[in-house]
Amino acid sequence: MGRLDGKVAIVTGGASGIGAATVERFIEEGAAVVIADLAEAAGEEIVARHGASVRFCHVDVTREDEVAAAVDAAVAAFGRLDVMVNNAGIIGAVGPIADTSEAAYDTTIGVLLKGVFLGTKHAARVMMPQGSGSIISTASTAGIVGGLGPHLYTAAKHAVVGFTKSVANELGPQGIRVNAVAPGSTLTPMVTTLRRDEPMDDAVVAERLASRCLLGAAVMPVDIANGIVYLASEEARFVTGHCLVIDAGQTTSGTAAHQFHNGEQR
Ligand SMILES: NC(=O)c1ccc[n+]([C@@H]2O[C@H](COP(=O)([O-])OP(=O)(O)OC[C@H]3O[C@@H](n4cnc5c(N)ncnc54)[C@H](O)[C@@H]3O)[C@@H](O)[C@H]2O)c1
């Protein structure tokens, strides 16, 4: 028996990295999944491998009409919505604060915070009448301490943790749990392409990441996906308003500060 048997989920940013690993783990555990992402080719490739239990929906998480349509599409296709994973993300603005533009602010906060707000709002819209649901947003260790990401990324991820705790208070009495995961540096395209036109070799990046954490190995997308499966499942039925840090000891050891604001690469 799967841990998510019969559940219906939406994963934003489900076409790559942590989101794609989450989609794969959700399917393994018996869920039906809608991938909500901009990356159509990558999303459709996942659908082609899995068939009828997965759908792709072209969604920009900064657009309320598109997020609302994805939620409605999930309900139309599978009859309900049990799990909303607000995971789509970008690094956004990098560099010194004095050089950061208003446009870069709007883009970064738009994807990382407005996207989570819209996903949560529209998931709640259909979960409230059901009287059940689990909403999980991808924060970051940059949402726990400063110095692990660029300024606006750090601000948005702290806001995701606060938003999660606030909404958990409203929706808990209605049977809906609201949680976050905070990945440490994880081997995904977001990290391997950071400030580069061509992705760096995975093995090289994995070695760098491993050197910065207590447990001596790079965190992989499936490690974060496993935490999301737990929060989505009945095993976490008394867990709400929580931010689950999965970082191989990065924040505990304090060894990981990256000087994004000085323009250095990690
Ligand atoms: N990789 C890490 O080290 C790390 C660490 C902490 C937190 N995170 C967070 O994990 C989440 C997933 O990141 P990842 O590392 O898997 O990156 P990724 O680049 O592999 O995947 C991000 C996905 O989000 C999608 N996306 C971007 N903007 C979108 C938009 N406006 N609408 C819809 N989809 C959009 C992209 O198309 C892509 O498929 C992000 O929220 C990121 O901030 C990543």
The ligand as a Tripos MOL2 file, in Angstrom:
@<TRIPOS>MOLECULE
LIG
   44    48     1     0     0
SMALL
NO_CHARGES

@<TRIPOS>ATOM
      1 N1         18.2870   23.5820   -5.0910 N.am      1 LIG1
      2 C1         18.5240   24.1360   -3.9130 C.2       1 LIG1
      3 O1         19.6620   24.1710   -3.4120 O.2       1 LIG1
      4 C2         17.3760   24.7260   -3.1200 C.ar      1 LIG1
      5 C3         17.6100   25.0110   -1.7690 C.ar      1 LIG1
      6 C4         16.5790   25.5540   -1.0180 C.ar      1 LIG1
      7 C5         15.3410   25.7960   -1.5920 C.ar      1 LIG1
      8 N2         15.1460   25.5030   -2.9100 N.ar      1 LIG1
      9 C6         13.8300   25.7780   -3.4660 C.3       1 LIG1
     10 O2         13.3210   24.5910   -4.0260 O.3       1 LIG1
     11 C7         12.3580   24.9230   -5.0290 C.3       1 LIG1
     12 C8         12.6550   24.1230   -6.2830 C.3       1 LIG1
     13 O3         13.9320   24.5250   -6.7750 O.3       1 LIG1
     14 P1         14.9230   23.5430   -7.5750 P.3       1 LIG1
     15 O4         16.2200   23.6430   -6.9230 O.co2     1 LIG1
     16 O5         14.2680   22.2430   -7.7660 O.co2     1 LIG1
     17 O6         15.0360   24.3760   -8.9480 O.3       1 LIG1
     18 P2         14.8050   23.9850  -10.4840 P.3       1 LIG1
     19 O7         15.3000   25.1670  -11.2200 O.co2     1 LIG1
     20 O8         15.3550   22.6570  -10.7660 O.co2     1 LIG1
     21 O9         13.2080   23.8790  -10.6030 O.3       1 LIG1
     22 C9         12.3950   25.0100  -10.4770 C.3       1 LIG1
     23 C10        11.1360   24.7830  -11.3130 C.3       1 LIG1
     24 O10        10.2650   25.9060  -11.0850 O.3       1 LIG1
     25 C11         9.7220   26.2740  -12.3470 C.3       1 LIG1
     26 N3          9.3180   27.6900  -12.3220 N.ar      1 LIG1
     27 C12        10.1220   28.7800  -12.1930 C.ar      1 LIG1
     28 N4          9.3840   29.8950  -12.2430 N.ar      1 LIG1
     29 C13         8.0800   29.5040  -12.4020 C.ar      1 LIG1
     30 C14         6.8590   30.2150  -12.5280 C.ar      1 LIG1
     31 N5          6.7940   31.5550  -12.5200 N.pl3     1 LIG1
     32 N6          5.7260   29.4840  -12.6590 N.ar      1 LIG1
     33 C15         5.7700   28.1300  -12.6950 C.ar      1 LIG1
     34 N7          6.9020   27.4090  -12.5890 N.ar      1 LIG1
     35 C16         8.0470   28.1030  -12.4580 C.ar      1 LIG1
     36 C17        10.8500   26.0230  -13.3490 C.3       1 LIG1
     37 O11        10.3590   25.9230  -14.6810 O.3       1 LIG1
     38 C18        11.4130   24.7090  -12.8220 C.3       1 LIG1
     39 O12        10.7550   23.6000  -13.3940 O.3       1 LIG1
     40 C19        12.4620   26.4460   -5.2160 C.3       1 LIG1
     41 O13        11.4130   27.0750   -4.5040 O.3       1 LIG1
     42 C20        13.7920   26.7850   -4.6060 C.3       1 LIG1
     43 O14        13.8460   28.1100   -4.1460 O.3       1 LIG1
     44 C21        16.1380   24.9670   -3.6950 C.ar      1 LIG1
@<TRIPOS>BOND
     1     1     2 1
     2     2     3 2
     3     2     4 1
     4     4     5 ar
     5     4    44 ar
     6     5     6 ar
     7     6     7 ar
     8     7     8 ar
     9     8     9 1
    10     8    44 ar
    11     9    10 1
    12     9    42 1
    13    10    11 1
    14    11    12 1
    15    11    40 1
    16    12    13 1
    17    13    14 1
    18    14    15 2
    19    14    16 1
    20    14    17 1
    21    17    18 1
    22    18    19 2
    23    18    20 1
    24    18    21 1
    25    21    22 1
    26    22    23 1
    27    23    24 1
    28    23    38 1
    29    24    25 1
    30    25    26 1
    31    25    36 1
    32    26    27 ar
    33    26    35 ar
    34    27    28 ar
    35    28    29 ar
    36    29    30 ar
    37    29    35 ar
    38    30    31 1
    39    30    32 ar
    40    32    33 ar
    41    33    34 ar
    42    34    35 ar
    43    36    37 1
    44    36    38 1
    45    38    39 1
    46    40    41 1
    47    40    42 1
    48    42    43 1
@<TRIPOS>SUBSTRUCTURE
     1 LIG1         1 GROUP 0 **** ****
